[in-house]
């Protein structure tokens, strides 16, 4: 092969090691552990003159020497690397390319003159808003999305920071949540002098589904661009100059705030309220300490694991999980002047109240079985709780409700100080747990199917029996 000949990204195949490519580096990021420790190895996205892109990973053993030679935005020649096929279990991929590159100490990287006008410094593969829902139940691919920021709210929670917003393309709305440092960086960008309304590009965003609603959130590769000079942004800006489009796109009247209801009113809701959200002011009478207060989840997909032959196994990935993550699940009895109800508090709700993760409490007391005293202290206090009303609540009158928001004390919904339990994950601490899979785990512990009948081992399990009987049997 001639020394001045370059291979295209599209021609790369596993099994050959003499490739040489001329590419621009258009993205770079590092992953991190659940506890926020940043990996030494890093990732880059490369693009060639044919506008084909590929992901490359640089392991920690050679990251320092390779990083010195690579600059985001620059054009480089790269040779002596490995072409590797993605595994079916690899998740959160930025690109639809089924191959990636692995660089090593033998990889040669050289700076080249930037005379390639056909190599853009940024490249997006946008997903239409109408396709977002179909991507919300998979973890293989991340997505690029563009939209007009319709509403935005930044919140400082007890142990996290959060930005929630709604973006629109003029015909549909999508919820977006950014977390921690990423949320702060976004807010800093929004505080600059920008043309309003701001049009945002979310590159490599994670599309998930939480409590039946599609939501985009950030993971390690996610990047945002505000009012970026891109034809898609220019197109939306031109449409906003049309009064009719602007009125429809930015209309906020369709956003309905959850109502504040008493316990008695919640138990009497009609079928029209299925999947609705409501707020209630209640006092927690006590925390049920009879069952397990945490469960184990896979560190890759966040689905609950099963303990099989002495090992934690994720059947969703599938794989053995050496050190599963710990998630809270608490059952509380709550009341107001009109009645009593049972409520399930998930991991995020409990962390909001006590400011600690389940694994931290386990490490402190060195006993997984013992019910932590700090969790019992949640009882005997007043809270504002947001609940999602399910079919079994209104059709079968099961009075066990799933909390999706919570804060201390009695506040009005319009005060905007309630933490939202959101899907995701990530930057380093936000974790997505499938509502369906977690509920399935609850049932596997609480219920037993015998002779076509469901027997509840715990009284609080009765809520979802009818809704999921088909799944359980």
C-alpha positions in Angstrom: 0.0 0.0 0.0 1.4 3.4 -0.9 2.3 5.6 2.0 0.1 8.4 0.8 -3.0 6.2 0.3 -5.7 6.3 2.9 -8.5 3.8 3.6 -12.0 4.9 4.2 -13.9 4.2 7.3 -16.5 2.2 5.3 -13.8 -0.2 4.1 -12.5 -1.1 7.6 -12.9 -4.8 8.5 -11.8 -6.9 11.4 -8.8 -9.2 10.8 -6.5 -6.6 9.1 -4.0 -4.5 10.9 -2.3 -2.5 8.0 -5.1 0.1 7.6 -4.2 3.8 7.5 -7.0 6.4 7.7 -7.2 10.2 7.5 -9.8 11.5 9.8 -11.0 14.4 11.9 -11.7 14.0 15.6 -15.2 15.4 16.3 -15.9 14.2 19.8 -14.0 13.0 22.9 -15.2 11.8 26.3 -14.4 9.6 29.3 -16.6 7.3 31.1 -16.8 7.0 34.9 -17.8 4.6 37.6 -21.1 4.7 39.6 -19.2 6.5 42.3 -18.0 9.2 39.9 -14.4 8.0 39.4 -13.2 8.9 35.9 -11.7 6.2 33.8 -8.1 6.7 32.4 -9.2 5.3 29.0 -11.2 7.6 26.7 -13.3 7.5 23.6 -13.3 9.5 20.4 -15.5 9.8 17.3 -13.8 10.1 13.9 -15.1 11.2 10.6 -13.5 10.9 7.1 -14.0 12.8 3.9 -16.9 10.5 2.9 -18.7 11.7 6.1 -18.6 8.2 7.5 -18.0 8.0 11.3 -16.6 5.5 13.7 -16.0 5.2 17.4 -12.5 4.5 18.7 -11.5 3.5 22.2 -8.2 4.2 23.8 -7.4 1.9 26.8 -6.0 3.4 30.0 -2.6 1.7 29.5 -1.8 3.9 26.5 -4.2 6.8 27.1 -1.6 9.4 28.1 0.7 9.0 25.2 -2.1 8.8 22.6 -4.0 11.7 24.2 -1.0 14.0 23.7 -1.2 13.4 19.9 -5.0 13.8 19.5 -6.8 17.1 19.4 -10.6 17.5 19.0 -11.3 19.3 15.7 -7.9 18.5 14.1 -7.2 16.1 11.2 -4.9 13.2 11.9 -3.6 10.2 10.1 -4.0 7.0 12.2 -2.5 3.6 11.5 -1.7 0.3 13.4 -5.0 -0.1 15.2 -7.5 -3.0 15.7 -10.9 -3.1 14.0 -13.4 -4.8 16.4 -17.0 -5.9 15.9 -19.4 -4.6 18.6 -20.9 -7.3 20.9 -24.6 -7.7 21.1 -24.4 -6.7 24.8 -22.6 -3.4 24.1 -24.9 -0.5 25.0 -25.2 3.2 24.6 -23.5 3.4 21.2 -23.2 6.9 19.7 -23.2 5.6 16.1 -25.1 3.0 14.1 -21.8 1.6 12.8 -21.4 -2.0 13.9 -17.6 -1.7 14.2 -15.2 0.3 16.5 -11.5 0.9 16.6 -9.2 0.0 19.5 -6.0 2.0 19.6 -2.9 0.8 21.4 0.7 1.8 22.1 1.6 0.6 18.6 -0.9 3.0 17.1 0.7 5.9 15.1 -1.1 9.2 15.2 0.2 12.2 13.1 -1.1 15.7 12.7 -2.1 16.6 9.2 -2.9 19.8 7.3 -6.5 20.7 7.7 -7.4 21.1 4.0 -10.3 18.7 4.0 -13.4 20.9 3.6 -15.5 17.7 3.3 -14.7 16.7 6.9 -17.2 18.6 9.1 -16.2 19.5 12.6 -19.6 18.4 13.8 -22.0 15.8 12.3 -25.4 14.8 13.5 -27.7 12.0 12.7 -31.0 13.4 13.9 -33.9 11.3 15.1 -37.3 12.7 14.2 -39.5 13.5 17.2 -42.1 11.0 15.9 -39.5 8.2 16.2 -38.4 8.9 19.8 -41.0 6.7 21.4 -39.9 3.6 19.4 -36.3 4.1 20.8 -37.3 4.5 24.4 -37.3 0.8 25.2 -33.8 0.0 23.9 -30.4 0.7 25.3 -28.2 -0.1 22.3 -28.1 3.3 20.7 -28.0 6.9 21.8 -29.7 9.5 19.6 -29.2 13.1 18.2 -32.2 15.3 18.7 -32.9 18.9 17.9 -35.7 21.0 19.3 -36.9 24.4 20.6 -36.6 24.8 24.4 -40.2 25.4 25.4 -39.9 25.3 29.2 -36.9 24.9 31.6 -36.4 24.6 35.3 -33.2 24.1 37.3 -33.4 22.6 40.8 -30.8 22.0 43.5 -31.8 18.8 45.2 -30.5 17.5 48.4 -27.6 15.6 46.9 -27.9 16.3 43.2 -28.6 19.1 40.7 -31.2 18.7 38.0 -32.4 20.6 34.9 -35.8 19.6 33.5 -37.1 21.0 30.3 -39.5 20.4 27.4 -38.3 20.7 23.8 -40.6 20.8 20.7 -40.4 20.6 17.0 -43.7 22.3 16.7 -45.8 19.2 16.5 -44.8 17.2 19.6 -43.1 17.8 23.0 -40.3 15.7 24.5 -39.2 15.8 28.2 -35.5 16.3 28.8 -33.6 15.9 32.1 -29.9 16.8 32.7 -28.1 15.8 35.9 -25.3 17.1 38.2 -22.3 18.7 36.5 -23.9 18.4 33.1 -26.9 20.3 34.3 -24.7 23.0 35.7 -22.8 23.3 32.4 -26.0 23.6 30.5 -27.3 26.3 32.8 -24.1 28.2 32.4 -24.5 28.1 28.7 -28.1 29.3 28.9 -27.0 32.3 31.0 -25.0 33.6 28.1 -26.5 36.1 25.6 -28.5 33.8 23.4 -31.3 34.5 20.9 -34.6 33.4 22.4 -36.2 30.9 22.2 -33.1 28.8 22.4 -32.8 25.9 19.9 -30.8 23.0 21.3 -29.1 20.1 19.7 -28.6 17.1 22.0 -25.9 14.8 20.6 -25.8 11.2 21.9 -28.6 11.6 24.3 -30.1 8.7 26.1 -33.8 8.0 25.3 -35.6 6.2 28.1 -39.0 5.6 29.4 -39.9 6.4 33.0 -43.4 5.8 34.4 -44.8 5.6 30.8 -43.3 8.9 29.6 -40.4 9.2 27.1 -37.5 11.3 28.3 -34.1 12.2 27.1 -31.2 12.4 29.5 -27.4 12.7 29.5 -24.8 9.9 29.7 -21.0 10.2 29.3 -20.9 10.8 25.5 -23.7 13.4 25.5 -22.9 16.9 24.1 -25.2 19.9 23.7 -25.1 22.8 21.3 -27.1 25.9 21.8 -28.2 27.9 18.7 -25.6 26.1 16.7 -25.0 27.2 13.1 -26.6 24.1 11.6 -29.2 23.8 8.8 -31.7 22.1 11.1 -31.4 25.0 13.7 -31.7 27.6 10.9 -34.8 25.8 9.6 -36.5 25.9 13.0 -35.6 29.5 13.5 -37.1 30.4 10.2 -40.3 28.6 11.1 -40.4 30.5 14.4 -40.7 33.7 12.4 -44.1 32.5 11.3 -46.6 33.7 13.9 -48.9 30.6 13.5 -46.0 28.1 14.0 -44.6 30.1 16.9 -48.0 30.2 18.7 -48.4 26.4 18.3 -44.8 25.5 19.1 -44.5 27.7 22.2 -48.0 27.3 23.6 -47.8 26.3 27.2 -51.5 26.0 27.9 -51.5 22.2 27.3 -49.2 21.6 30.2 -51.5 20.5 33.0 -50.1 20.6 36.5 -51.0 17.7 38.8 -53.8 18.4 41.2 -53.4 18.5 44.9 -55.9 15.9 46.3 -56.7 14.4 49.6 -56.3 10.7 50.3 -60.0 10.1 50.1 -60.3 12.0 46.8 -57.4 9.9 45.3 -59.1 6.6 46.3 -62.3 7.7 44.4 -60.7 8.8 41.1 -62.4 7.6 37.9 -61.0 5.7 34.9 -60.3 9.0 33.1 -57.5 9.5 35.6 -55.5 6.3 34.7 -51.8 7.3 34.3 -52.5 10.7 35.7 -50.2 12.3 38.3 -51.6 13.8 41.5 -50.1 15.5 44.6 -51.1 14.8 48.1 -50.1 16.1 51.5 -49.7 13.2 53.9 -48.0 12.2 57.1 -46.0 9.0 57.1 -47.4 6.9 60.0 -44.6 4.4 59.8 -42.1 2.6 57.5 -42.8 -1.1 56.9 -39.7 -2.9 58.1 -40.8 -6.5 57.6 -39.4 -6.9 54.1 -36.1 -6.2 52.4 -35.3 -2.5 52.1 -33.1 -2.7 49.0 -32.6 -4.8 45.9 -29.7 -5.6 43.6 -29.4 -4.3 40.1 -27.2 -4.9 37.1 -24.4 -2.3 36.7 -24.8 -2.4 33.0 -28.6 -2.3 32.3 -30.0 -1.5 35.8 -32.5 -4.4 35.7 -32.9 -6.3 39.0 -30.6 -9.3 39.4 -31.4 -12.8 40.6 -29.3 -14.7 43.1 -28.6 -18.1 41.4 -26.1 -20.6 42.8 -24.3 -18.1 44.8 -24.0 -15.5 42.0 -25.9 -12.4 41.1 -27.2 -12.9 37.5 -28.8 -10.4 35.2 -31.1 -12.3 32.8 -31.7 -9.1 30.7 -28.0 -8.7 29.6 -27.5 -11.7 30.2 -24.4 -11.9 32.4 -23.1 -12.5 35.9 -22.8 -9.3 38.0 -19.9 -9.5 40.4 -20.8 -6.3 42.4 -24.4 -5.3 41.8 -25.7 -1.9 42.6 -28.0 -1.5 45.6 -31.4 0.3 45.2 -33.9 1.3 47.9 -37.4 0.1 48.0 -39.5 1.1 51.0 -43.2 0.6 51.8 -44.8 3.3 54.0 -48.2 3.8 55.5 -49.4 7.4 55.0 -52.5 9.3 56.1 -54.2 12.6 56.2 -57.5 13.8 57.8 -59.5 11.9 55.2 -58.0 8.4 55.1 -54.9 6.1 54.9 -53.0 4.7 51.9 -49.9 2.6 51.3 -47.1 4.1 49.2 -44.0 2.6 47.6 -40.9 4.8 47.7 -38.3 4.0 45.1 -34.5 4.6 45.2 -34.5 8.2 44.1 -37.3 9.2 46.5 -35.5 7.6 49.5 -32.2 9.2 48.5 -33.8 12.6 48.3 -35.1 12.2 51.9 -32.0 10.8 53.6 -29.1 12.0 51.3 -27.4 8.6 51.2 -27.2 5.7 48.8 -28.2 2.2 49.8 -24.7 0.9 49.4 -23.4 3.6 51.8 -25.7 2.4 54.5 -24.8 -1.2 54.0 -21.1 -0.3 54.3 -21.8 1.7 57.5 -23.6 -1.0 59.3 -21.9 -4.1 57.7 -25.2 -6.0 57.8 -27.4 -6.3 54.8 -30.3 -7.9 56.7 -30.7 -5.4 59.5 -33.3 -2.7 58.8 -31.4 0.7 59.1 -32.6 3.0 61.8 -32.2 6.0 59.5 -34.9 4.6 57.3 -37.3 4.3 60.2 -36.8 8.0 60.9 -38.7 8.8 57.6 -41.9 8.0 59.5 -43.8 10.5 61.7 -43.2 13.4 59.3 -45.1 15.5 56.8 -44.5 15.1 53.1 -45.7 16.3 49.7 -45.8 13.3 47.5 -46.6 12.9 43.8 -48.3 9.7 42.8 -49.0 8.1 39.5 -52.5 6.6 39.3 -52.5 3.1 37.7 -55.4 1.1 36.4 -55.5 -1.2 39.4 -55.9 1.8 41.6 -59.2 3.0 40.0 -60.6 -0.2 38.5 -59.7 -2.7 41.3 -59.5 -0.1 44.1 -56.1 -1.2 45.3 -54.8 1.5 47.6 -51.1 1.0 47.2 -49.6 3.8 45.1 -46.2 4.4 43.5 -44.5 7.7 44.4 -42.7 9.5 41.6 -41.9 12.7 43.5 -41.4 13.7 47.1 -40.2 16.5 49.3 -40.3 17.3 53.0 -43.2 19.3 54.3 -46.4 20.6 52.8 -45.9 22.6 49.6 -48.1 23.6 46.7 -47.4 21.9 43.3 -46.8 25.3 41.7 -43.9 26.0 44.0 -41.7 23.9 41.7 -39.5 22.6 44.5 -40.4 18.9 44.2 -37.7 16.5 43.0 -38.7 14.5 40.0 -37.9 10.9 39.9 -36.5 10.6 36.5 -35.2 7.8 34.3 -32.0 7.9 33.6 -28.8 7.9 34.4 -26.1 9.5 34.3 -23.8 11.6 34.2 -22.3 9.8 37.2 -25.3 9.3 39.5 -28.6 9.3 37.7 -29.7 5.8 37.2 -32.4 4.4 35.0 -34.4 1.5 36.4 -37.2 0.1 34.3 -40.5 0.6 36.1 -41.7 -2.7 34.6 -38.7 -4.6 35.7 -38.6 -3.2 39.2 -42.3 -3.9 39.6 -41.7 -7.4 38.4 -39.1 -7.8 41.0 -41.5 -6.6 43.7 -44.0 -9.2 42.6 -41.5 -12.0 42.5 -40.8 -11.4 46.2 -44.3 -10.6 47.3 -46.5 -12.9 45.4 -46.9 -16.6 44.8 -49.1 -18.1 42.1 -50.8 -21.3 43.1 -53.7 -23.1 41.4 -54.5 -20.0 39.3 -54.8 -17.8 42.5 -52.4 -15.2 43.7 -51.3 -15.4 47.3 -49.7 -12.2 48.8 -46.8 -12.8 51.2 -47.0 -9.1 52.1 -50.2 -7.1 52.4 -48.8 -4.2 50.4 -48.4 -6.4 47.4 -52.1 -6.4 46.6 -51.9 -3.2 44.5 -50.6 -4.5 41.2 -52.0 -8.1 41.3 -54.7 -7.7 38.7 -52.7 -5.6 36.4 -49.8 -8.1 36.1 -51.5 -11.4 36.6 -51.0 -12.4 33.0 -47.3 -11.7 33.3 -46.9 -13.6 36.5 -48.8 -16.7 35.4 
